[in-house]
Amino acid sequence: MLVWPILSSLIMIFLLIIPGFFFKKRDILSEEQNSGINSIVVNITWPCLVIDAMQMEFSMEILKDCSFILIVCLIVFAVLLLISFPFAKLIRLSKSKQYLTVFMLLFANTGFIGIPVIRALYGNDAIFYAAIIELINDVLIFTIGIMMIQMSAGASLRINFRQFLNPGLIGVIIGLLLFLLRVELPDVIGGSIEMIGNATTPLTMFVIGFQLGGLKLKDVVSDWQVYAVCFVKLLIVPLLALVLLKLWVGEFSLLEKVLIIDFAMPIAAVSAIFSQQYKGETAFATKSVLLSTVLSLITIPVFAIIMEL
């Protein structure tokens, strides 16, 4: 197991922040135009990314693996829900930041960063598992996650079907139905969806870079609450998953390794995207996404190496 494939994948993705940062500093792009890019990501490219990731051959063995992944994810998420609110109160966050912190501790960047890193680490055979984790992540993001973001932004919370029927969840439903019905999209359609989905990572990192361009460096590095959130996200969360799986299965197979590495991913970039969309604590979310992404250059290789010992 080489550390460099992990580091190179993370560095490559992290460098995509630079254009957005430059555009903000030079006033090349307005806030309104950046919001337009944000809307493209949420409403078009991300759903296509999910649909493309779910284009795989159906089998009963895959369904068994999916069940295992789902159980593990739900157990870890349940534990995180129990500890997130007390933790947020312990570090004296405002109520709006408490809900945002719960979102950030629950959801990692399993798609934009996770899938490329998993591919670099374990090859194409591991992408399926990463896609299933992304599927579960997306379902929870566009249901429980959206509620957390709305509460963080002080928006009125109305629980109804229409609220949950958003482009991201629609993409999840379409991808899952195609998988279960064993439908392979024609090349002309599937290829177009893949191309659109591939735009998600650079556009998302551009938006984050643009948001960072409006922050002062000292505000990022001096916020101890952001460090506390990153500590739990990058160390406690994957450690929890590692201990659970070690007690459950003993030796780690490819499936368990993908699960643990995905739990070690930095805070989901959509924390900043959604915070901007709902006019919530965007600065806090952006700082947390940036710092966790930088620190994950250290923590992800650590967990990858631990599993090989």
TIPA-178238 format. One line per field, with one value per residue (C-alpha): residue in three letters; x, y, z. Coordinates in pm, 1 decimal. Layout:
TIPA-178238
rest	ALA; ...
x	X; ...
y	Y; ...
z	Z; ...
end
This chain:
TIPA-178238
rest	MET; LEU; VAL; TRP; PRO; ILE; LEU; SER; SER; LEU; ILE; MET; ILE; PHE; LEU; LEU; ILE; ILE; PRO; GLY; PHE; PHE; PHE; LYS; LYS; ARG; ASP; ILE; LEU; SER; GLU; GLU; GLN; ASN; SER; GLY; ILE; ASN; SER; ILE; VAL; VAL; ASN; ILE; THR; TRP; PRO; CYS; LEU; VAL; ILE; ASP; ALA; MET; GLN; MET; GLU; PHE; SER; MET; GLU; ILE; LEU; LYS; ASP; CYS; SER; PHE; ILE; LEU; ILE; VAL; CYS; LEU; ILE; VAL; PHE; ALA; VAL; LEU; LEU; LEU; ILE; SER; PHE; PRO; PHE; ALA; LYS; LEU; ILE; ARG; LEU; SER; LYS; SER; LYS; GLN; TYR; LEU; THR; VAL; PHE; MET; LEU; LEU; PHE; ALA; ASN; THR; GLY; PHE; ILE; GLY; ILE; PRO; VAL; ILE; ARG; ALA; LEU; TYR; GLY; ASN; ASP; ALA; ILE; PHE; TYR; ALA; ALA; ILE; ILE; GLU; LEU; ILE; ASN; ASP; VAL; LEU; ILE; PHE; THR; ILE; GLY; ILE; MET; MET; ILE; GLN; MET; SER; ALA; GLY; ALA; SER; LEU; ARG; ILE; ASN; PHE; ARG; GLN; PHE; LEU; ASN; PRO; GLY; LEU; ILE; GLY; VAL; ILE; ILE; GLY; LEU; LEU; LEU; PHE; LEU; LEU; ARG; VAL; GLU; LEU; PRO; ASP; VAL; ILE; GLY; GLY; SER; ILE; GLU; MET; ILE; GLY; ASN; ALA; THR; THR; PRO; LEU; THR; MET; PHE; VAL; ILE; GLY; PHE; GLN; LEU; GLY; GLY; LEU; LYS; LEU; LYS; ASP; VAL; VAL; SER; ASP; TRP; GLN; VAL; TYR; ALA; VAL; CYS; PHE; VAL; LYS; LEU; LEU; ILE; VAL; PRO; LEU; LEU; ALA; LEU; VAL; LEU; LEU; LYS; LEU; TRP; VAL; GLY; GLU; PHE; SER; LEU; LEU; GLU; LYS; VAL; LEU; ILE; ILE; ASP; PHE; ALA; MET; PRO; ILE; ALA; ALA; VAL; SER; ALA; ILE; PHE; SER; GLN; GLN; TYR; LYS; GLY; GLU; THR; ALA; PHE; ALA; THR; LYS; SER; VAL; LEU; LEU; SER; THR; VAL; LEU; SER; LEU; ILE; THR; ILE; PRO; VAL; PHE; ALA; ILE; ILE; MET; GLU; LEU
x	0.0; 150.5; 67.1; 137.9; -178.3; -390.0; -198.4; -187.1; -565.5; -637.4; -387.8; -523.7; -880.6; -771.4; -594.4; -933.3; -1014.2; -757.4; -952.5; -1257.9; -1039.1; -866.8; -1196.4; -1325.0; -1009.1; -996.5; -1372.9; -1401.4; -1722.2; -2010.9; -2186.1; -2494.7; -2298.3; -2135.3; -2481.4; -2573.7; -2284.5; -2394.6; -2744.4; -2599.2; -2414.2; -2712.4; -2973.2; -2789.6; -2436.2; -2465.5; -2781.4; -2603.0; -2296.6; -2515.5; -2701.1; -2371.4; -2221.6; -2519.5; -2480.1; -2352.5; -2446.8; -2711.1; -2648.0; -2774.5; -2423.7; -2432.1; -2762.6; -2609.1; -2314.8; -2557.4; -2745.2; -2421.0; -2314.1; -2656.3; -2651.8; -2300.7; -2381.9; -2703.8; -2529.1; -2250.2; -2497.1; -2712.9; -2413.3; -2310.0; -2657.8; -2635.1; -2300.2; -2322.3; -2560.2; -2384.4; -2051.7; -2181.7; -2307.9; -1982.3; -1778.5; -2030.8; -2166.0; -2470.1; -2794.8; -2769.3; -2413.6; -2517.6; -2751.7; -2488.9; -2227.1; -2451.9; -2483.4; -2105.7; -2029.9; -2284.7; -2195.5; -1854.7; -1729.9; -1790.7; -1866.5; -1654.9; -1341.9; -1432.3; -1485.7; -1161.0; -959.3; -1117.5; -1036.8; -674.7; -640.7; -821.0; -892.6; -1212.3; -1350.2; -1395.6; -1594.2; -1917.5; -1893.8; -1810.7; -2115.8; -2343.9; -2211.1; -2265.8; -2621.0; -2698.7; -2527.3; -2734.8; -3065.9; -2988.8; -2850.6; -3163.0; -3393.9; -3248.8; -2962.5; -3183.8; -3386.1; -3067.0; -2958.7; -3301.8; -3299.8; -2947.8; -3060.1; -3373.6; -3597.6; -3947.6; -3945.7; -4229.1; -4210.6; -4386.2; -4312.0; -4265.5; -3992.1; -3787.3; -3849.3; -3547.8; -3308.0; -3050.7; -3298.0; -3456.7; -3110.8; -3075.2; -3417.3; -3346.5; -3004.3; -3144.3; -3435.3; -3203.2; -2982.1; -3268.5; -3439.3; -3105.3; -3134.5; -2812.9; -2844.4; -2749.6; -2401.2; -2532.0; -2741.5; -2512.7; -2211.5; -2382.8; -2485.1; -2130.3; -1984.7; -2225.0; -2159.3; -1783.4; -1826.5; -1946.0; -1607.9; -1442.4; -1755.2; -1803.8; -1442.9; -1466.1; -1764.5; -1579.3; -1272.4; -1490.9; -1641.2; -1295.1; -1184.8; -1423.2; -1268.3; -956.2; -688.8; -673.9; -1048.4; -992.7; -687.3; -786.7; -1135.7; -1080.5; -1437.3; -1363.1; -1058.0; -1274.9; -1528.2; -1249.3; -1091.3; -1412.8; -1487.9; -1144.0; -1037.6; -1327.9; -1576.5; -1346.4; -1210.0; -1566.0; -1624.7; -1290.9; -1360.0; -1715.7; -1601.9; -1303.4; -1532.9; -1786.9; -1577.8; -1223.0; -1009.0; -1081.1; -1185.8; -1207.0; -1563.1; -1464.2; -1162.8; -1380.3; -1629.2; -1362.1; -1185.6; -1517.7; -1590.5; -1244.7; -1332.5; -1343.2; -1663.7; -1904.0; -1854.0; -2232.1; -2222.5; -2100.6; -2316.3; -2639.8; -2551.6; -2519.8; -2839.5; -3041.6; -2853.3; -2721.7; -2380.2; -2190.1; -1859.2; -1845.4; -1931.0; -1673.1; -1395.9; -1479.7; -1482.3; -1148.1; -967.3; -1099.6; -992.5; -640.8; -607.2; -744.3; -420.0; -271.6; -555.1; -672.4; -326.4; -299.7; -619.2; -529.6; -196.2; -349.4; -579.5; -282.7; -92.7
y	0.0; 328.9; 658.0; 870.7; 768.7; 895.6; 1220.1; 1291.5; 1241.3; 1475.4; 1738.9; 1731.3; 1789.9; 2050.5; 2250.5; 2297.0; 2552.7; 2798.1; 2929.5; 3016.9; 3186.4; 3388.5; 3489.4; 3622.2; 3812.9; 3977.7; 4042.9; 3854.8; 3685.7; 3830.3; 3666.3; 3622.8; 3447.1; 3217.9; 3134.0; 3034.9; 2789.1; 2659.9; 2595.6; 2405.8; 2173.1; 2106.1; 2072.2; 1916.9; 1784.1; 1608.4; 1409.4; 1302.3; 1196.7; 971.0; 818.3; 742.5; 586.0; 348.6; 216.5; -128.2; -491.5; -633.6; -944.5; -1093.1; -1073.7; -701.1; -676.6; -861.3; -622.1; -331.0; -455.4; -482.9; -132.5; 7.3; -151.2; -23.6; 327.9; 345.7; 226.3; 481.6; 758.2; 672.2; 694.9; 1024.9; 1168.3; 1079.9; 1251.9; 1542.7; 1771.1; 1731.0; 1791.3; 2104.9; 2242.3; 2149.4; 2369.8; 2651.7; 2683.6; 2896.7; 2710.4; 2764.8; 2630.7; 2332.7; 2202.7; 2270.8; 2086.2; 1781.5; 1788.8; 1817.8; 1532.6; 1305.0; 1364.2; 1325.7; 1406.3; 1050.6; 1157.6; 1451.5; 1334.2; 985.6; 812.0; 941.1; 852.2; 505.4; 445.4; 552.4; 332.6; 11.8; 22.7; 7.7; -295.5; -76.8; 192.5; -4.5; -5.8; 363.9; 427.2; 239.7; 443.0; 757.2; 642.3; 597.4; 927.1; 1107.6; 965.3; 1084.4; 1420.1; 1500.8; 1401.2; 1436.7; 1653.4; 1911.0; 1940.1; 2008.4; 2277.5; 2439.7; 2446.9; 2588.9; 2868.8; 2937.3; 2842.3; 2714.6; 2337.3; 2169.3; 1794.9; 1678.1; 1468.1; 1763.4; 1901.5; 1584.9; 1550.7; 1754.4; 1698.1; 1518.2; 1263.7; 1224.6; 1133.7; 873.7; 721.9; 706.5; 548.6; 289.0; 197.6; 153.0; -72.6; -285.7; -315.5; -403.3; -120.0; -8.0; 332.0; 363.0; 504.3; 828.8; 894.5; 735.4; 910.6; 1248.4; 1186.6; 1079.8; 1395.9; 1618.5; 1429.7; 1463.3; 1841.3; 1814.6; 1803.3; 2098.4; 2314.8; 2236.4; 2313.0; 2633.2; 2746.9; 2664.9; 2851.9; 3152.3; 3148.0; 3120.5; 3423.7; 3627.5; 3507.3; 3624.6; 3361.1; 3444.8; 3378.3; 3024.5; 2926.0; 3099.4; 2951.1; 2682.3; 2555.6; 2462.5; 2265.7; 2083.4; 1986.8; 1866.8; 1661.8; 1467.8; 1433.6; 1316.2; 1105.3; 1004.6; 917.6; 684.1; 536.9; 454.4; 281.2; 96.7; -38.1; -140.4; -332.0; -486.9; -626.8; -737.9; -904.0; -927.7; -915.8; -634.2; -721.6; -468.9; -381.5; -291.1; -91.2; 118.2; 181.0; 301.4; 520.4; 679.8; 756.9; 918.1; 1162.1; 1536.7; 1728.3; 1717.6; 2010.4; 2044.7; 2177.6; 2503.0; 2467.3; 2415.7; 2679.2; 2932.3; 2811.2; 2844.1; 3156.0; 2991.4; 2981.4; 2976.4; 3109.9; 2849.9; 2570.3; 2688.7; 2713.1; 2365.2; 2214.7; 2374.9; 2284.6; 1928.0; 1880.0; 2004.1; 1793.9; 1485.4; 1482.0; 1348.8; 1149.8; 947.6; 796.3; 717.2; 510.0; 347.8; 236.0; 117.1; -119.1; -275.6; -353.4
z	0.0; -111.0; 61.2; -246.5; -444.2; -154.6; -117.5; -490.7; -526.2; -234.5; -347.7; -702.5; -580.9; -327.7; -602.9; -772.1; -501.0; -640.3; -945.7; -736.1; -476.1; -750.5; -913.1; -579.9; -491.8; -835.8; -846.8; -1175.6; -1063.6; -860.8; -567.2; -783.3; -1055.7; -797.7; -662.6; -1018.7; -1029.3; -689.6; -828.8; -1125.8; -888.2; -661.2; -934.2; -1230.4; -1194.4; -857.9; -951.2; -1270.5; -1068.0; -853.4; -1150.9; -1325.3; -1010.4; -984.8; -1340.9; -1241.7; -1300.9; -1066.2; -850.8; -521.9; -377.4; -439.6; -251.7; 47.2; 46.3; 22.3; 329.3; 525.6; 421.9; 512.9; 860.3; 935.5; 812.3; 1015.3; 1333.1; 1297.1; 1208.2; 1511.0; 1743.6; 1584.7; 1633.1; 2002.4; 2052.6; 1806.2; 1994.7; 2333.9; 2158.4; 1982.1; 2314.3; 2486.9; 2251.6; 2303.2; 1950.8; 1875.8; 1810.7; 1435.2; 1431.1; 1643.2; 1373.4; 1107.0; 1312.7; 1338.7; 958.0; 914.9; 1155.3; 989.7; 627.3; 468.4; 120.1; -0.8; -357.4; -472.5; -289.7; -165.8; -499.1; -662.0; -349.9; -322.8; -690.3; -637.0; -327.9; -419.0; -792.4; -996.8; -808.1; -501.1; -681.1; -647.1; -267.5; -271.8; -490.4; -248.2; 44.1; -162.1; -232.9; 138.4; 212.6; -50.9; 72.8; 426.0; 309.4; 110.4; 396.8; 747.9; 621.8; 453.5; 775.3; 973.4; 726.8; 735.0; 1116.0; 1109.3; 876.5; 1081.8; 790.6; 855.6; 877.0; 695.8; 672.2; 359.6; 54.9; -177.2; 50.9; 8.5; -366.1; -475.6; -768.5; -552.9; -418.4; -761.5; -892.7; -616.2; -694.5; -1069.7; -1013.9; -772.8; -1000.6; -1299.2; -1087.3; -948.9; -1288.5; -1450.3; -1701.5; -1868.6; -2029.4; -2397.4; -2451.5; -2593.6; -2278.5; -2021.0; -2168.4; -2146.5; -1784.3; -1700.3; -1857.0; -1663.8; -1340.5; -1385.8; -1365.6; -1003.9; -833.1; -1013.8; -990.1; -620.6; -535.2; -741.9; -533.6; -210.3; -335.2; -419.3; -70.5; 84.0; -114.3; 97.8; 424.5; 601.9; 665.4; 1035.1; 1061.7; 930.6; 1133.8; 1456.5; 1501.5; 1766.9; 1727.9; 1367.2; 1484.7; 1739.7; 1472.3; 1240.4; 1521.5; 1577.8; 1206.3; 1095.4; 1393.9; 1617.4; 1339.4; 1138.9; 1461.4; 1565.8; 1231.2; 1253.9; 1604.7; 1511.8; 1203.4; 1381.7; 1650.0; 1388.3; 1116.4; 1252.2; 937.4; 694.7; 341.2; 57.3; 163.8; 522.0; 403.8; 171.1; 453.2; 694.9; 439.7; 343.3; 709.1; 722.0; 443.7; 520.2; 583.0; 287.8; 52.3; 32.1; 388.6; 237.7; -75.6; 119.6; 378.8; 99.2; -66.5; 257.4; 374.1; 689.0; 860.2; 530.2; 667.7; 946.6; 702.1; 447.1; 705.7; 833.8; 483.8; 397.2; 719.2; 726.4; 363.0; 438.8; 754.9; 577.7; 376.4; 700.3; 856.2; 551.9; 486.4; 858.3; 857.1; 523.9; 669.1; 998.8; 810.1; 631.1; 953.1
end
